[in-house]
Amino acid sequence: DLYKPLVVLTTHQLYRYWHYFDVLIIDEVDAFPFYGNTQLYQMAVASNRGSFVMMSATSFEGAPPKGFVKFTLNHRYHDHDLPVPRLIWLPDYLSLFYLYYSVKKCLCKDQLVMVFVPTVQDLYRLQLFFKQMQLSCEYVHSNSEDISQVLSRFRNKSNRVLLTTTLLERGVTFENVQVFVYRADHRVFSTSTLIQIAGRVGRKPNYPSGLVVFIGRHLSKEMKACRKHLRLKNALSA
């Protein structure tokens, strides 16, 4: 039955509903496929007859869209500061060793580690390097066939190091996870993407803080903007 008091759906399914919802909430409006898609936005407007709420961890810059009022929450529900990334500048060959020793320290503390990379080729390269250093890890990307199994092993700590592309920049929560971004100066990592990645850390009240490290061959404006944004959020919530 498509017509219930509460409906959970993707934005593409909104074409089924004409002037139906009294309250329509769309999360992650800055993400694919909704962001910048005029047709999906028009479908959302057409399906709604009451309140329209758009949510994102990376808020609109400047004035909100016409007809909208902007509300900002600067603290998480557990009332702890947002983790602020460390920015590390290193040449590629040194960044691999820095990353390896940093991950090893986390594993000694029984922590989970996510390493974000810009390309699938970087996944293969990094996995090979870790294998040569006798460090066990797994990886996922958009074309991986066993994503759910890999994530399950990560959650239950059968594997404690997960390499990933921006596939997991949002929508996943792991307890006591530390995050590294390798080649964080790559054009794939926009400011909003880096904010979302940093947001994987400290999501649980029993582990409200953690390590976020951006490693690049130079400190990009996006890396600096992400750090500035999160520091501002913490200052506003003080």
C-alpha positions in Angstrom: 0.0 0.0 0.0 1.6 3.3 -1.2 -0.7 5.5 0.9 0.0 5.4 4.6 0.2 8.1 7.3 4.0 7.6 7.3 5.8 7.0 4.0 9.6 6.4 3.7 10.8 6.7 0.1 13.5 7.9 -2.3 13.1 11.2 -4.0 12.6 9.5 -7.4 9.4 7.9 -6.0 7.8 11.2 -5.3 6.2 11.1 -8.8 3.6 8.7 -7.3 2.3 11.4 -5.0 0.5 14.5 -6.1 -0.2 17.1 -3.4 -0.2 14.3 -0.8 2.2 15.1 2.1 1.4 17.4 5.0 5.0 17.3 6.1 7.8 16.3 3.6 11.3 15.8 5.0 14.2 15.3 2.7 17.6 14.4 4.3 21.0 14.9 2.7 19.7 17.5 0.2 23.3 18.4 -0.8 24.0 14.8 -2.0 23.4 13.0 -5.3 20.9 12.6 -6.8 18.8 15.4 -5.3 21.4 18.2 -5.3 21.2 20.4 -8.4 18.4 18.2 -9.9 15.6 20.6 -10.9 13.2 17.8 -11.8 13.5 16.1 -8.4 13.0 19.4 -6.6 9.9 20.1 -8.7 8.6 16.6 -7.9 9.1 17.3 -4.2 7.3 20.6 -4.4 4.4 19.0 -6.3 4.0 16.2 -3.8 3.8 18.5 -0.8 0.8 20.5 0.5 2.2 21.6 3.9 5.6 21.9 5.5 8.7 21.2 3.5 11.9 20.4 5.5 15.3 20.0 3.8 18.2 18.7 6.0 21.9 18.5 5.6 25.1 18.4 7.8 26.5 20.9 5.3 24.2 23.9 5.4 23.4 26.3 2.5 25.8 29.2 2.2 24.2 32.6 2.4 20.4 33.0 2.3 18.2 29.9 2.2 16.0 29.2 -0.8 13.0 31.4 -1.4 10.2 30.5 1.1 12.5 28.7 3.5 13.6 29.6 7.0 17.1 28.4 8.0 17.6 26.6 11.4 21.0 25.6 12.5 22.0 23.0 15.2 25.6 23.4 16.2 25.8 20.4 18.6 25.1 16.8 18.3 22.4 15.1 20.5 25.0 13.9 23.0 26.2 17.6 23.5 29.9 17.1 22.7 32.0 19.1 20.3 32.3 18.0 16.7 35.7 16.4 16.0 38.0 18.8 14.2 40.5 17.4 11.7 44.3 17.6 11.9 45.8 18.8 8.7 49.0 17.0 7.7 51.3 18.0 4.8 53.6 15.2 3.5 54.9 14.0 0.2 53.2 10.8 -1.1 55.9 8.4 -0.2 56.1 9.7 3.4 52.3 9.9 3.8 52.0 6.1 3.3 54.3 5.4 6.2 52.7 8.1 8.4 49.4 6.6 7.7 50.6 3.0 8.5 52.1 4.0 11.9 49.0 6.1 12.8 46.7 3.2 12.0 48.8 0.8 14.0 48.5 3.1 17.0 44.7 3.1 16.7 44.6 -0.7 16.4 46.7 -0.9 19.7 43.8 0.9 21.3 41.3 -1.5 19.9 39.8 1.2 17.7 38.2 0.8 14.3 39.9 2.8 11.4 38.4 4.1 8.2 40.8 5.4 5.5 39.1 7.4 2.7 40.9 7.7 -0.6 40.0 9.6 -3.8 40.1 6.9 -6.4 39.7 3.1 -6.7 43.3 2.9 -7.9 44.3 4.4 -4.6 42.4 1.6 -2.8 44.4 -1.0 -4.6 47.6 0.8 -4.0 47.0 1.3 -0.3 45.8 -2.3 0.3 49.0 -3.6 -1.4 51.1 -1.3 0.7 49.4 -2.4 4.0 49.7 -6.1 2.9 53.4 -5.6 2.4 53.6 -4.1 5.9 51.6 -7.1 7.2 48.6 -5.0 8.1 45.2 -6.6 7.4 42.5 -4.5 5.8 39.5 -4.7 3.4 38.0 -2.1 1.0 34.7 -1.1 -0.6 33.8 1.1 -3.5 30.7 1.7 -5.6 31.2 -1.4 -7.7 32.1 -3.8 -4.9 29.8 -6.8 -4.8 30.1 -7.6 -1.1 29.6 -4.2 0.5 27.2 -5.4 3.2 29.4 -8.3 4.2 32.5 -6.1 4.4 30.7 -3.6 6.5 29.3 -6.3 8.8 32.9 -7.7 9.4 34.0 -4.1 10.2 31.2 -3.6 12.7 31.9 -6.8 14.5 35.7 -6.2 14.4 36.5 -9.2 12.3 38.3 -6.6 10.3 39.3 -3.3 11.9 40.7 -1.4 9.0 38.4 -0.3 6.2 39.6 1.4 3.0 36.9 3.3 1.1 36.1 5.9 -1.5 33.6 8.6 -0.9 31.0 5.9 -1.1 30.8 5.9 2.7 31.1 9.7 3.3 27.6 9.7 4.8 24.8 7.4 5.9 27.0 5.0 8.0 27.7 5.0 11.8 30.4 2.9 13.5 31.3 2.9 17.1 34.7 4.1 18.2 35.9 4.7 14.7 38.9 6.9 13.7 39.1 8.5 10.3 42.0 9.3 7.9 41.7 10.9 4.5 44.6 9.9 2.2 45.4 12.5 -0.6 42.9 14.8 1.0 44.0 17.6 -1.3 42.5 15.7 -4.3 39.7 17.5 -6.2 37.3 14.7 -5.3 37.2 16.0 -1.7 35.1 19.1 -1.7 34.6 21.0 1.6 31.1 19.5 2.1 32.5 16.0 1.4 35.3 16.5 4.0 32.7 17.8 6.5 30.6 14.6 6.0 33.7 12.4 6.3 34.8 14.1 9.5 31.2 13.5 10.7 31.7 9.7 10.8 33.7 10.2 14.0 32.2 10.7 17.5 28.6 9.8 16.6 27.9 7.6 19.7 27.5 9.0 23.2 29.9 6.4 24.7 32.5 7.5 22.1 31.7 11.2 21.5 35.2 12.1 20.2 37.9 10.6 18.0 40.7 11.2 15.5 40.1 12.8 12.1 43.3 13.3 10.0 43.5 14.8 6.5 46.8 14.0 4.8 47.7 15.8 1.6 50.7 16.9 -0.6 49.6 20.4 0.2 46.9 21.9 2.5 44.0 22.6 0.1 41.5 25.4 0.6 38.8 22.7 1.0 40.8 21.1 3.9 41.2 24.4 5.6 37.6 25.4 5.0 36.4 22.1 6.6 38.5 22.7 9.7 37.3 26.3 9.9 33.6 25.3 9.5 33.8 22.7 12.3 35.7 25.0 14.6 33.0 27.7 14.1 30.2 25.2 14.9 31.9 24.3 18.1 32.5 28.0 19.0 28.8 28.8 18.3 27.6 26.0 20.5 29.9 26.9 23.5 
